[in-house]
Amino acid sequence: MSRSTERRGTFNRRLIGGFAVTIALTALMGAASIATVVTVARSTDTVVASGTRQLSDSQQLNLSIERRIDDYRAYLIAGQREYLDAFNADRQQFLAQATSLRAEVQDPIAVRLLGEVIKAERAYSVVLDPVMRRRTAITDLTDITQLNAVNVKPAREALVSAVDALVIRLRATLDEHVQTSSRTATTAILIISVLGGLAIISAVLIGVWLNNRLRRQVGAAAARIQDSSLELEVEADLHAAGRRHPTGAMDEITATISELLIASRRIADSARQVTEVTDQTLHETTAGEATLDRARDSIAAIRAQVDRVATRMHALDGKSLKIGGVLGLAAELAEQTNILAVNATIEADGSGHRAGKFADDVLKLADRTAESARQVRTLIDDLRDAVDTTVAVTGSGARAVDAAAEECGHVTASLRRVAELVSSASDAGRDIELSSRQQSSAVEQINIAVGEAARATRETEAAAAHTRKTAAHLSSLSQDLRQIVGAAY
């Protein structure tokens, strides 16, 4: 194997190695983009949906407690069976909601707080049971103080406090999960940007390296051809002047032309190999561009997921408004009850002490009902504030996804420019191959002409002139070849 063949083999191995690095970086970027897309989509959808559902369920516990308290007070006052049934149904609904929430909650602190809620509810039920039994035994209630129990209010306040603590913890957990999802999306965008930058830098470096190596190798070959043509021209001049022996000069010319023919064929082979490698590079660059297009589509899917989450949060906000409307109606009913109680108090002034005390109890009950409605409205307002915060965070995630899509677009544009450069290099290689073939054909013609001249006559002026003319043409072709590749030799 000759030295030029070894250099060409080394060049091909380096070229293939550079392309392999570019392909590996492109594949790594695509895999990282897909993994990031899947992780962000799953994390955002699962965490937000689960956290929102748990927070809503915990809010429903408060509503169940308020309904139970209202039915309890109504039964104490009226003593009707329907209020007792509603009171028992409220407790069953509360326990069912707590059981369902326990199956969904995974945070250890929230699980502990839910256990405290259930424990407080049991204690509250234990306190209420004797009062309910005494009311059932009384058929004609004349004094509401007969049912007074000092430990009912502390048990109720303990239950409400336990539920409030659970709601606060679930809201904090939801905020933490949303912030974690946002940080994950930001990290994914950074990873994609870094990998895209590495891919662009490697592609540019390989393109510059390939261009320099190609120019040097072809330029060196063109310089060798030019040197050989100059030597041939000198030999022709010496032959025409008769300064050398005719037979020896013809032998040297034949040997030089043979070397030129071999060099031309090697140049043609190298140009063909470079063209094949650049075509392969163009194909791999196109494949990398397709991979980036798929990554951009995946990022668009993330944006759609984020938009759906925002739509859900807006829907939850609408439901909160509806609940607030219902609570407003309850507050109006409480105000009307308060007015009726005031009227009953006025009318009871002439009916005796017991009727007046009963009217006072009804008035107090209406005040407590209105206060409970205001507390629940406050909780609903807190829920709407949490929903607004979640929507704002989701909007930030959407803007981050848009930025990632824009970065992918920049990377795609860079790969397209690299593909255009590789395509230009491929066209130049084809031009070099065509020029080398033409040069080889010219050298072969020179070899045939020199052989015929050697057989006809070893020393004639016409043969010398023809050889000189052919050498000058070969030198011109080599200069044209060097101008094509722009070699600095």
MIKEBA-715008 format. One record per atom (N, C-alpha, C): residue in three letters; x, y, z. Coordinates in steps of 0.05 Angstrom, whole numbers, plus 5000, padded with zeros to 4 digits. Atoms other than C-alpha are relative to their C-alpha. Layout:
ALAXYZ ...
This chain:
MET501749765000 MET500050005000 MET501850255000 SER498449765003 SER502850684979 SER499450205023 ARG500349804979 ARG503651295024 ARG497450164996 SER502449845005 SER497951674990 SER497549845007 THR502350174992 THR493251084999 THR499649995030 GLU500250004971 GLU494951065073 GLU498850265010 ARG501149744992 ARG493551815079 ARG497050014994 ARG502850005007 ARG486951725043 ARG498449835019 GLY501550174981 GLY484951155089 GLY499750135027 THR500149854974 THR486751565151 THR497950224998 PHE502049795003 PHE482652145124 PHE497249905001 ASN502750115000 ASN476651705111 ASN499249915028 ARG500750094973 ARG476951405181 ARG499450245018 ARG500649764984 ARG477252105212 ARG497450124992 LEU502549885009 LEU471552345169 LEU497649845010 ILE502250184990 ILE467151745187 ILE499750035030 GLY500249964971 GLY468951835260 GLY498750265008 GLY501349754994 GLY466952565259 GLY497049994995 PHE502850035006 PHE460352395226 PHE498649835022 ALA501150174979 ALA459251855278 ALA499450165026 VAL500449844976 VAL460152355335 VAL497650184996 THR502349825005 THR455152835302 THR497449855002 ILE502450174999 ILE450052275293 ILE499349925029 ALA500450084972 ALA451052045365 ALA498850235016 LEU501049774986 LEU449952755392 LEU497150064992 THR502849965009 THR443652825349 THR498149805013 ALA501750204988 ALA440952165374 ALA499650045029 LEU500249944971 LEU442552345446 LEU498150235005 MET501849784996 MET438953005439 MET497149924995 GLY502750095004 GLY432852675409 GLY498949835023 ALA500850174978 ALA432652145464 ALA499450165025 ALA500449824977 ALA433452675518 ALA497550164997 SER502449845004 SER427953095487 SER497549845004 ILE502450174996 ILE423052515484 ILE499649935029 ALA500250074972 ALA424652295555 ALA499050245016 THR500849764986 THR423853015579 THR497050064996 VAL502949955007 VAL417153095543 VAL498249815016 VAL501650194986 VAL414452455573 VAL499950065030 THR499949944971 THR416752635644 THR498450245007 VAL501549754993 VAL414053345643 VAL497049964997 ALA502950045004 ALA407353135613 ALA498749835022 ARG501150174979 ARG406252575663 ARG499950145026 SER499949864974 SER408552985722 SER497950225003 THR501949784999 THR404353585705 THR497149915002 ASP502750095001 ASP397953215689 ASP499249855026 THR500750174977 THR398252715747 THR500050175026 VAL499849854975 VAL400553205802 VAL497850215002 VAL502049794999 VAL395853775785 VAL497249885004 ALA502750124998 ALA389753335775 ALA499549875027 SER500350134974 SER390952925838 SER499950205022 GLY500049804978 GLY392653525882 GLY497450165000 THR502449855001 THR386653915857 THR497649845011 ARG502250174991 ARG381953335869 ARG500149965030 GLN499850044971 GLN384653215939 GLN499150265015 LEU500749754988 LEU383953955956 LEU496950044999 SER502949975003 SER376753965930 SER498649815020 ASP501350194982 ASP375053335970 ASP500250105029 SER499749904973 SER377853646033 SER498150245006 GLN501949794997 GLN373554266022 GLN497249895004 GLN502650134997 GLN367553806015 GLN499549905029 LEU500350084972 LEU368953556086 LEU498950235016 ASN501049774986 ASN367754256112 ASN497050044995 LEU502849975006 LEU361154296075 LEU498349785014 SER501550224986 SER358953616103 SER499750065030 ILE500249934971 ILE360553856174 ILE497950215004 GLU502049794997 GLU356454486164 GLU497249904997 ARG502750125003 ARG350454096138 ARG499249835024 ARG500650174977 ARG350953616195 ARG499350175025 ILE500649824977 ILE351154186246 ILE497250124996 ASP502749895005 ASP345054506213 ASP497849805006 ASP502050204995 ASP341153856214 ASP499849935030 TYR500050054971 TYR343153746287 TYR498450215014 ARG501449784986 ARG340654426308 ARG497050004992 ALA502850015008 ALA334254356267 ALA498549775015 TYR501350224986 TYR332753686300 TYR499650075030 LEU500449924972 LEU333953976369 LEU497650195003 ILE502149804998 ILE329054536355 ILE497349874993 ALA502650105010 ALA323654176314 ALA499449725010 GLY500550284991 GLY324653446336 GLY498849834979 GLN501150165021 GLN322453186268 GLN501949794991 ARG498450235008 ARG324752516242 ARG501750064975 GLU498549955024 GLU326952786175 GLU502750145006 TYR497549884993 TYR332253216208 TYR502049805012 LEU498350214989 LEU334852616247 LEU501249834978 ASP499050165023 ASP335352206182 ASP502150164985 ALA498149835014 ALA338852786148 ALA502750025016 PHE497649994983 PHE343652836208 PHE501749754997 ASN498650255003 ASN345452096202 ASN501249974972 ALA499050025028 ALA346152136126 ALA502450194997 ASP497749825002 ASP350852736134 ASP502549875012 ARG497750134988 ARG355352326179 ARG501149784982 GLN499150215018 GLN355551736131 GLN501450124976 GLN498749875023 GLN357252206074 GLN502750105008 PHE497449904990 PHE362752526115 PHE502049775002 LEU498250234998 LEU365751836131 LEU500849894973 ALA499450105027 ALA365251626058 ALA502150184986 GLN498149815011 GLN368852256036 GLN502749975012 ALA497450044987 ALA374252156088 ALA501449754991 THR498950255010 THR375251436066 THR501150034972 SER499149965028 SER375751635993 SER502550174999 LEU497749834999 LEU380652186010 LEU502549865010 ARG497750164989 ARG385051706051 ARG501249824978 ALA499050175022 ALA385651255989 ALA501750164980 GLU498549835019 GLU388351845948 GLU502450135011 VAL497849854988 VAL392852205997 VAL502449825005 GLN497550154997 GLN400151975997 GLN502050155018 ASP498249844983 ASP403452536037 ASP499749905029 PRO500250114972 PRO405152256107 PRO498750205019 ILE501249814982 ILE403352906142 ILE497050034995 ALA502849985006 ALA396752956105 ALA498549755010 VAL501350254990 VAL395152226122 VAL499650025030 ARG500249974970 ARG396552386196 ARG497750195007 LEU502149804995 LEU392153006193 LEU497249884994 LEU502650135006 LEU386552596160 LEU499249815022 GLY500650174977 GLY387052096216 GLY499050165024 GLU501049834978 GLU386252656266 GLU497250104994 VAL502749915007 VAL380152896227 VAL497949785007 ILE501850234995 ILE376852206232 ILE499849965031 LYS500150034971 LYS378752166306 LYS498350225013 ALA501649784989 ALA375752846320 ALA497049974993 GLU502850055007 GLU369352656282 GLU498849795019 ARG501050204981 ARG368652036326 ARG499450125027 ALA500449884974 ALA369552446389 ALA497650184999 TYR502349825003 TYR364452946363 TYR497449835000 SER502450175001 SER359452376349 SER499449895028 VAL500450104973 VAL360552096419 VAL498750215017 VAL501249794984 VAL358852776448 VAL497150054992 LEU502749945010 LEU352652866404 LEU498049785006 ASP501950224996 ASP349652176416 ASP498250035024 PRO501849974977 PRO347152306487 PRO497950234996 VAL501949785005 VAL344052976466 VAL497849914981 MET502050085019 MET340552656407 MET498049805013 ARG501850194986 ARG337852096452 ARG498150155019 ARG501849854982 ARG335152606503 ARG497950144984 ARG502149865016 ARG331752996447 ARG497949804990 THR502050205010 THR328552356420 THR498149935023 ALA501750074977 ALA325952206490 ALA498050225007 ILE501849774993 ILE322752906497 ILE498050034977 THR502149975020 THR316152936460 THR499050294998 ASP501049725000 ASP314253646480 ASP502250185012 LEU497849844991 LEU320354106484 LEU499050285008 THR501049744990 THR318754706528 THR502450195006 ASP497749834994 ASP325754946545 ASP502549884986 ILE497750105016 ILE331754876498 ILE502449945018 THR497850044982 THR336454896558 THR500049715010 GLN500050284992 GLN334254176573 GLN502149844984 LEU498250155018 LEU338953966516 LEU502850115000 ASN497449884999 ASN344954386535 ASN502149795007 ALA497750184994 ALA351654016534 ALA502550174996 VAL497749825000 VAL357954396551 VAL502349904982 ASN497750115015 ASN362653926513 ASN499449984970 VAL500750025028 VAL359053966445 VAL501750214984 LYS498649795015 LYS362154636423 LYS503049944998 PRO497150075003 PRO369454436440 PRO500549784980 ALA499650225019 ALA368653786402 ALA499550094971 ARG500549905027 ARG365654146342 ARG502450174991 GLU497749835008 GLU371254666342 GLU502549844994 ALA497750175005 ALA376454116347 ALA499849864972 LEU500450135026 LEU373453766286 LEU500450204977 VAL499649805021 VAL373154406245 VAL502950084998 SER497249935000 SER380354576265 SER501649784986 ALA498650225012 ALA382653886244 ALA499650004969 VAL500549985029 VAL379353956175 VAL501550234988 ASP498549765011 ASP382254656166 ASP503049944998 ALA497250075001 ALA389254386182 ALA500549824976 LEU499750185023 LEU388253836130 LEU499950164974 VAL500349845025 VAL385954336077 VAL502650174995 ILE497549845003 ILE392054786090 ILE502349834991 ARG497750185008 ARG396854196085 ARG499749914971 LEU500450095027 LEU393753946020 LEU500550234980 ARG499449775018 ARG394054645990 ARG503050054998 ALA497149975001 ALA401354706009 ALA501449784984 THR498950225015 THR402854015980 THR499550044970 LEU500549945029 LEU399454215914 LEU501950214990 ASP498149795009 ASP403654855910 ASP502849894997 GLU497350115002 GLU410054455923 GLU500249834974 HIS499950175024 HIS408253955868 HIS500150174974 VAL500049835024 VAL406754505818 VAL502750134996 GLN497449885003 GLN413354855833 GLN502149794991 THR498150215009 THR417054185825 THR499649954971 SER500550055029 SER413754075757 SER501250234984 SER498849785015 SER415854775736 SER503049994999 ARG497150035001 ARG423054655757 ARG500949774982 THR499450225019 THR422953985719 THR499950104971 ALA500249905027 ALA420654345656 ALA502350184993 THR497749825005 THR426054875663 THR502649844996 THR497650175004 THR431454335672 THR500049864973 ALA500250135027 ALA428853975610 ALA500750194978 ILE499449815021 ILE429254605569 ILE503150064999 LEU497149954999 LEU436454725593 LEU501549774987 ILE498650245012 ILE438454005574 ILE499750014970 ILE500449995029 ILE435354075505 ILE501750224987 SER498449785011 SER438754745494 SER503049934999 VAL497150074999 VAL445654485516 VAL500649794978 LEU499550215020 LEU445053865472 LEU499850124972 GLY500249875026 GLY442754285413 GLY502550164993 GLY497649845004 GLY448654755422 GLY502449824993 LEU497850195005 LEU453454165425 LEU499849894971 ALA500450115027 ALA450453875361 ALA500850204979 ILE499349805020 ILE451154535324 ILE503050054999 ILE497149954999 ILE458354645348 ILE501549784986 SER498650235012 SER460453935329 SER499650004970 ALA500450005029 ALA457153995260 ALA501650214986 VAL498349785012 VAL460654665247 VAL502949924999 LEU497250084999 LEU467354395270 LEU500749784979 ILE499550225019 ILE466753765228 ILE499950114971 GLY500149895027 GLY464654175167 GLY502550164993 VAL497549855004 VAL470654645175 VAL502449814996 TRP497850195002 TRP475354055186 TRP499949854974 LEU500350155025 LEU472553675126 LEU500950184977 ASN499349825021 ASN473254295082 ASN503150044998 ASN497149965000 ASN480454415103 ASN501549764990 ARG498650255008 ARG482553685095 ARG499649954970 LEU500550045028 LEU479253645027 LEU501750194983 ARG498449815015 ARG482654275002 ARG502949935001 ARG497250074998 ARG489354055028 ARG500749764983 GLN499450255015 GLN489053354999 GLN499850044970 VAL500349965029 VAL486453554930 VAL502050204991 GLY498049815008 GLY491054164929 GLY502749884998 ALA497450135001 ALA497053724945 ALA500149834974 ALA500050165024 ALA495053254889 ALA500350174975 ALA499849825022 ALA494153834841 ALA502850124997 ALA497349915001 ALA500954104861 ALA501949794989 ARG498350215011 ARG504153434847 ARG499649974970 ILE500550025029 ILE500753414778 ILE501450234986 GLN498749775013 GLN503254114763 GLN503049974999 ASP497150045000 ASP510253944785 ASP500849794978 SER499450205021 SER510053324741 SER499850114972 SER500349885027 SER507453724682 SER502350194993 LEU497749835004 LEU513054234692 LEU502549844993 GLU497850175006 GLU518053684693 GLU499849894971 LEU500450105027 LEU514953394630 LEU500650224979 GLU499449785019 GLU515354084596 GLU503050054997 VAL497149965001 VAL522654154615 VAL501349784984 GLU498950225015 GLU524053464589 GLU499550034970 ALA500649965028 ALA520653644524 ALA501950214988 ASP498249805010 ASP524854274517 ASP502949894996 LEU497350125002 LEU531253884530 LEU500149814976 HIS500150195023 HIS529053364480 HIS500150154974 ALA500049855025 ALA527753894427 ALA502750124994 ALA497449885004 ALA534454224438 ALA502249794996 GLY498050215005 GLY537953554433 GLY502149985022 ARG498150004978 ARG541153624502 ARG500249725014 ARG499950274988 ARG539652904521 ARG499849794979 HIS500250225019 HIS539852244489 HIS497149954994 PRO502850035006 PRO533252124451 PRO498749775014 THR501350244988 THR531851424479 THR499650045030 GLY500349954971 GLY533251614551 GLY497850205007 ALA502149804996 ALA528852234545 ALA497249894997 MET502750135004 MET523051834517 MET499349825023 ASP500650184978 ASP523751324573 ASP499150165025 GLU500849844977 GLU523551874626 GLU497350134997 ILE502649885006 ILE517552204592 ILE497849795005 THR502050224997 THR513851534590 THR499649945030 ALA500350064971 ALA515351404664 ALA498550235014 THR501449774987 THR513052114684 THR497149994993 ILE502850025008 ILE506652034644 ILE498649785015 SER501250224985 SER505351364678 SER499450095029 GLU500449904973 GLU506151694746 GLU497650205001 LEU502249815001 LEU501452254725 LEU497349854997 LEU502550165003 LEU496251734703 LEU499249875026 ILE500650134974 ILE496751374769 ILE498950215020 ALA500949794982 ALA496152034808 ALA497250104993 SER502749915009 SER490052244766 SER497949805009 ARG501950214991 ARG486651584780 ARG499550015030 ARG500349984970 ARG488051654855 ARG498350245007 ILE501749764994 ILE485152354854 ILE497149954994 ALA502850065007 ALA478952104819 ALA498749815021 ASP501150174979 ASP478151544870 ASP499550155026 SER500449844975 SER479052034929 SER497650184997 ALA502349835004 ALA474052514899 ALA497449845001 ARG502550174999 ARG468951944890 ARG499449925029 GLN500450074972 GLN469951724962 GLN499050245016 VAL500949764985 VAL469152434988 VAL497150064993 THR502849965008 THR462752504947 THR498149815014 GLU501750194986 GLU459951864976 GLU499750075030 VAL500249944972 VAL461652075047 VAL498350255005 THR501749764996 THR458552765038 THR497149944995 ASP502850085004 ASP452252445009 ASP498949875025 GLN500850134975 GLN451952005071 GLN499550215023 THR500349794980 THR452952615115 THR497450164996 LEU502449865006 LEU447352975079 LEU497549845009 HIS502350174992 HIS442752385092 HIS499750005031 GLU500250014971 GLU444552345166 GLU499150285011 THR500949734991 THR443653105174 THR497050034996 THR502949995004 THR436753045143 THR498549845021 ALA501250164979 ALA435152485192 ALA500050155027 GLY500049854975 GLY437352925250 GLY498050224999 GLU502149795002 GLU432853485224 GLU497249885005 ALA502650134995 ALA427052995223 ALA499649945030 THR500250064972 THR428652795295 THR499350265016 LEU500749744987 LEU428453535316 LEU497150084995 ASP502949955006 ASP421753605281 ASP498249845018 ARG501650164981 ARG419053025322 ARG500250115028 ALA499849884973 ALA421853345386 ALA498350255002 ARG501649764999 ARG418453995367 ARG497049935002 ASP502850094997 ASP411853615357 ASP499449915028 SER500550094972 SER412753295426 SER499750245018 ILE500249764983 ILE413853985457 ILE497350134995 ALA502749905005 ALA407454215422 ALA497949845015 ALA501950164984 ALA403953625455 ALA500050085029 ILE499949904972 ILE406553875523 ILE498450255003 ARG501549754999 ARG403654555507 ARG497049955001 ALA502950074999 ALA396954235493 ALA499249895027 GLN500650114973 GLN397353855560 GLN499850235020 VAL500149774981 VAL398854505597 VAL497550174996 ASP502549855006 ASP393054855561 ASP497649855012 ARG502350144988 ARG388354295583 ARG500050025030 VAL499949964971 VAL390754365655 VAL498950275007 ALA501149734994 ALA389355105652 ALA497050014997 THR502950015004 THR382354955624 THR498649875024 ARG501250134976 ARG381054485682 ARG500050185024 MET499849824977 MET383354995732 MET497850224998 HIS502149805004 HIS378655515701 HIS497349885006 ALA502650134994 ALA372955005705 ALA499649985030 LEU500250014970 LEU374554905779 LEU499450275012 ASP500649734991 ASP374455655788 ASP497050064996 GLY502949965005 GLY367455665756 GLY498349855020 LYS501550154980 LYS365055115803 LYS500150145027 SER499849864974 SER367755515862 SER498150245000 LEU501949775001 LEU363656115838 LEU497149905005 LYS502750104995 LYS357455675836 LYS499549935029 ILE500350064971 ILE358755425907 ILE499750265015 GLY500349754987 GLY359656145927 GLY497150114997 GLY502849915003 GLY352756305897 GLY498149855019 VAL501750164982 VAL349655735936 VAL500350105029 LEU499549904973 LEU352955996000 LEU498750285004 GLY501449754998 GLY350256685984 GLY497049975005 LEU502850064995 LEU343356395980 LEU499549915029 ALA500350084972 ALA344456056047 ALA500250245019 ALA499849764983 ALA346656716076 ALA497550175000 GLU502549855002 GLU340357046050 GLU497849865017 LEU502050144984 LEU336156496081 LEU500550055030 ALA499449964971 ALA339856596147 ALA499150295008 GLU500949734994 GLU338357346143 GLU497050015003 GLN502950014998 GLN331057196130 GLN499149875026 THR500650134974 THR331056716189 THR500450195023 ASN499449814979 ASN334157256231 ASN497750205003 ILE502249815000 ILE328657746211 ILE497549875013 LEU502350144988 LEU323257226227 LEU500349965030 ALA499650034971 ALA326557096294 ALA499650265015 VAL500549744986 VAL326457836310 VAL497050065002 ASN502949964998 ASN319157866292 ASN498749825021 ALA501150194980 ALA317857246334 ALA500650105029 THR499349894974 THR321457586392 THR498150225008 ILE501949784995 ILE317058196386 ILE497349895008 GLU502750114994 GLU310757776384 GLU500049845026 ALA499950174976 ALA313257336441 ALA500250175025 ASP499949844975 ASP313957926489 ASP497449995015 GLY502650024985 GLY306557856504 GLY499249715005 SER500850294997 SER306557086505 SER501449875023 GLY498950134976 GLY310856946565 GLY503049974997 HIS497150034999 HIS318056796584 HIS501049784983 ARG499050245016 ARG318656116550 ARG499950074970 ALA500149935029 ALA316356366482 ALA502250204993 GLY497949815005 GLY321156946487 GLY502849874999 LYS497450145000 LYS326956486504 LYS500349834975 PHE499950165025 PHE325156026446 PHE500750184976 ALA499449825022 ALA325256626398 ALA502950095001 ASP497149934998 ASP332156826426 ASP501749784989 ASP498450235010 ASP334756126412 ASP499949994970 VAL500250005029 VAL332156156341 VAL501750234988 LEU498449785009 LEU335456836332 LEU503049935001 LYS497150084998 LYS342156566357 LYS500749794979 LEU499550205021 LEU341455966311 LEU500350134973 ALA499749875026 ALA340456426251 ALA502650154998 ASP497449865000 ASP346556836271 ASP502349804995 ARG497950205005 ARG350756196275 ARG500149904972 THR500150105028 THR348255966208 THR501250214981 ALA498849795017 ALA350156636175 ALA503050005004 GLU497150014996 GLU357056606208 GLU501349764987 SER498950245014 SER358055896182 SER500250044970 ALA500049955029 ALA356156116112 ALA502350194993 ARG497749825006 ARG361256686116 ARG502649865001 GLN497550154998 GLN366656206139 GLN500549834975 VAL499750175024 VAL365255726081 VAL500750174976 ARG499349825023 ARG365356316032 ARG503050085001 THR497149934998 THR372256506059 THR501749774990 LEU498550235010 LEU374655796046 LEU499849984970 ILE500350015030 ILE371855825975 ILE501850214987 ASP498249795011 ASP375556485964 ASP502949915001 ASP497250114999 ASP382056145988 ASP500449814977 LEU499750195021 LEU380755585939 LEU500350134973 ARG499749855025 ARG379856085882 ARG502750134997 ASP497349895001 ASP386356425901 ASP502049794992 ALA498150225007 ALA389955755898 ALA499749924971 VAL500550065029 VAL386755615830 VAL501350214983 ASP498849795016 ASP389056295804 ASP503149975000 THR497150044999 THR396156155829 THR500949774982 THR499350235017 THR396155475794 THR499850074971 VAL500349915029 VAL393655795729 VAL502450174992 ALA497749835007 ALA399356305733 ALA502549834996 VAL497750185003 VAL404555755744 VAL499849844974 THR500450155026 THR401555355686 THR500750184977 GLY499349825022 GLY402155975642 GLY503150034997 SER497149995001 SER409556025661 SER501249754986 GLY499150255014 GLY410455295641 GLY499550014971 ALA500649995029 ALA407055435575 ALA502050184985 ARG498049835012 ARG411756015561 ARG502749864998 ALA497550155001 ALA417655565578 ALA500049804977 VAL500250195022 VAL415155035530 VAL500250144973 ASP499749855025 ASP414455575475 ASP502950074995 ALA497249945004 ALA421655775488 ALA501649754990 ALA498750255009 ALA423855045481 ALA499449954971 ALA500850045028 ALA420054995415 ALA501650194982 GLU498549815016 GLU423555625390 GLU502949924998 GLU497350105001 GLU430355335409 GLU500349774981 CYS499950225019 CYS428754705371 CYS499950104971 GLY500149895027 GLY426955135311 GLY502750114992 HIS497349905007 HIS433855475315 HIS501949774993 VAL498250235005 VAL437354795319 VAL499349894972 THR500750115027 THR433354555258 THR501150184978 ALA498949825020 ALA435355175219 ALA503049974997 SER497150045002 SER442655065237 SER500749744985 LEU499650255014 LEU442254335214 LEU499550034970 ARG500549965029 ARG439254565149 ARG502350154987 ARG497749865011 ARG445055045139 ARG502349814996 VAL497950205003 VAL449854475153 VAL499549824976 ALA500650175023 ALA446154055102 ALA500650144974 GLU499449855024 GLU446854605051 GLU503050014995 LEU497150005003 LEU454354645065 LEU501049734990 VAL499250285009 VAL455053885058 VAL499349964971 SER500850035028 SER451153904993 SER501950154982 SER498049855016 SER455854444967 SER502649854998 ALA497550165000 ALA461854014987 ALA499749764981 SER500550235018 SER458653424951 SER500250084971 ASP499949905028 ASP457753834887 ASP502950054992 ALA497249955006 ALA464954064892 ALA501649744995 GLY498750265004 GLY467253344900 GLY499449884973 ARG500750105027 ARG463453144838 ARG501550144978 ASP498549845020 ASP466653714799 ASP502949915000 ILE497250094999 ILE473453484824 ILE500349734986 GLU499950265013 GLU471952774803 GLU499950014970 LEU500349975029 LEU469752994734 LEU502650114988 SER497549895010 SER476053424726 SER502249795000 SER497950214999 SER480452844749 SER499649804978 ARG500450195022 ARG477252374699 ARG500950124973 GLN499149875024 GLN478352884644 GLN503150014999 GLN497050004999 GLN485552954667 GLN501249734995 SER499050275005 SER486452204668 SER499849934970 SER500350055028 SER483752164598 SER502150144984 ALA497949855014 ALA488552704575 ALA502749875004 VAL497450134995 VAL494452354609 VAL500249744984 GLU500050255016 GLU492451694575 GLU500650074971 GLN499549925028 GLN492352054508 GLN502950084996 ILE497149935001 ILE499252344523 ILE501749754999 ASN498550254999 ASN501751644539 ASN500049864973 ILE500250135026 ILE499151374473 ILE501650154979 ALA498549845019 ALA502151954434 ALA503049965003 VAL497150044995 VAL508951874468 VAL500949724990 GLY499350275009 GLY508851124453 GLY500249984970 GLU499949995029 GLU507251244380 GLU502550154990 ALA497649855008 ALA512751764376 ALA502549845005 ALA497650164994 ALA517751284409 ALA500349784979 ARG499850215021 ARG516050744359 ARG500750114973 ALA499549895027 ALA516251214299 ALA502950114999 THR497449884999 THR522251614318 THR500650105028 ARG499249924974 ARG526151764381 ARG500550295002 GLU499449724998 GLU527752464364 GLU499150144975 THR501049835022 THR523552914319 THR499050265012 GLU500849744991 GLU521853644325 GLU496950015005 ALA502950004997 ALA514453504315 ALA499149865026 ALA500750144975 ALA514252994372 ALA500650165024 ALA499349834977 ALA517853474418 ALA498050225004 ALA502049794998 ALA513054034402 ALA497349915011 HIS502550114991 HIS507053594412 HIS500149935030 THR499750074972 THR509753354479 THR499950255017 ARG500049754985 ARG511054064502 ARG497250135002 LYS502749895000 LYS504154284481 LYS498249855020 THR501650164982 THR500953704519 THR500750065029 ALA499149934973 ALA505153864581 ALA498950265010 ALA501149744993 ALA502854584580 ALA497049985006 HIS502950054995 HIS495654354574 HIS499549875027 LEU500250134974 LEU496653894634 LEU500550195023 SER499549804980 SER499654464674 SER497650195004 SER502349824998 SER493654904657 SER497749855015 LEU502150154986 LEU488854354680 LEU500649985030 SER499450024971 SER492554274746 SER499650275013 GLN500549734988 GLN492255034757 GLN497050045003 ASP502949974997 ASP484755024743 ASP499049835023 LEU500950174978 LEU483954454792 LEU500650135027 ARG499349864975 ARG487654844846 ARG498250245005 GLN501949784997 GLN483255444833 GLN497349915009 ILE502650104992 ILE477055014840 ILE499949945030 VAL500050074972 VAL479054754909 VAL501050225017 GLY498949784984 GLY482455404930 GLY502249925019 ALA497950104983 ALA488455034958 ALA502250215003 ALA497949814994 ALA493755454992 ALA502749864998 TYR497550135004 TYR499655094962 TYR501750164980 
